[in-house]
């Protein structure tokens, strides 16, 4: 009996942790997105939801390139998405910023996160990742401002970073 209770408690904690991870991010929609700063948004979110086949193909190809660790190819395809439909693709700017961060192009990553936030000012992950870049490049106060904004938008991971880096 005790063993069953212990298993139940463990399952309850695991489910709770999973639920928090899924709820941890929001990009202005009710669709969950991936939290980790090196993971890409893998869905398109345009206000009209009328992405062309070409845009969707480019977006999906960019994700494939990223998964294959062809970061320059991923940047190329995310850039094509942006060129075709830049008013609606906060996700393409965001993802291109993730790739540029991986390539240690911190200035380029910040520029892409800035553009992402112009398109969608409620994109918590973009604030969080821009904060990571700022932290990496020594701009602790700028990083803390971004972590604070991401936390205000409900991004749980940002709250933990605030505790660790913004004392």
C-alpha positions, -999 to +999 in steps of 0.1 A: +000+000+000+028+024+009+045+017-023+014+025-043+011+058-025+047+067-032+043+059-069+012+080-070+030+110-054+059+106-079+035+105-108+017+135-094+049+155-092+060+144-127+026+155-141+028+188-123+063+195-137+052+186-172+021+209-169+043+238-158+067+232-187+039+233-212+023+263-196+057+280-193+056+298-226+032+318-246+036+336-279+003+355-278-018+325-287-032+296-268-008+272-286+020+259-264+055+264-278+088+250-268+106+267-239+143+260-243+163+289-256+178+267-283+145+252-295+125+266-324+088+275-326+075+249-349+042+263-360+031+293-380+010+319-364-003+346-387-033+367-377-051+357-409-040+321-408-036+322-445+001+313-450+009+304-486+022+269-494+056+284-503+059+302-469+049+270-451+074+250-471+102+275-464+094+275-427+093+237-425+125+234-445+142+259-422+132+237-392+146+206-410+179+224-417+181+234-380+174+199-368+201+186-392+225+212-376+227+231-410+224+264-393+234+285-423+207+267-443+182+273-416+190+311-416+186+311-454+151+296-452+139+317-423+151+347-442+130+336-472+099+334-449+106+368-436+110+383-471+077+368-483+056+377-453+075+398-427+045+415-411+032+382-396+062+361-388+074+369-354+082+332-352+106+333-383+125+363-367+126+345-334+138+312-349+164+329-370+176+346-337+179+312-321+200+300-349+222+331-349+227+327-311+239+291-318+264+305-343+275+331-317+262+360-339+249+378-308+243+411-325+223+394-352+204+374-327+194+405-308+184+422-340+161+393-349+146+392-314+140+429-317+121+424-350+102+395-335+090+418-307+080+445-331+057+421-348+044+405-315+052+426-284+037+398-262+062+371-273+076+361-240+102+337-254+117+365-275+122+386-244+137+357-226+161+348-254+171+384-259+178+385-222+200+354-226+220+371-253+224+403-232+235+382-203+260+363-224+274+396-238+277+413-203+246+435-204+232+422-171+208+451-165+194+447-200+191+410-195+172+415-162+147+439-179+140+413-206+137+385-180+113+407-161+091+414-191+091+377-200+081+368-165+053+394-166+040+377-197+039+344-178+071+327-189+081+306-158+117+300-168+123+338-168+113+339-131+140+314-123+166+334-142+156+366-124+163+348-091+196+336-103+209+367-122+189+397-111+196+401-074 
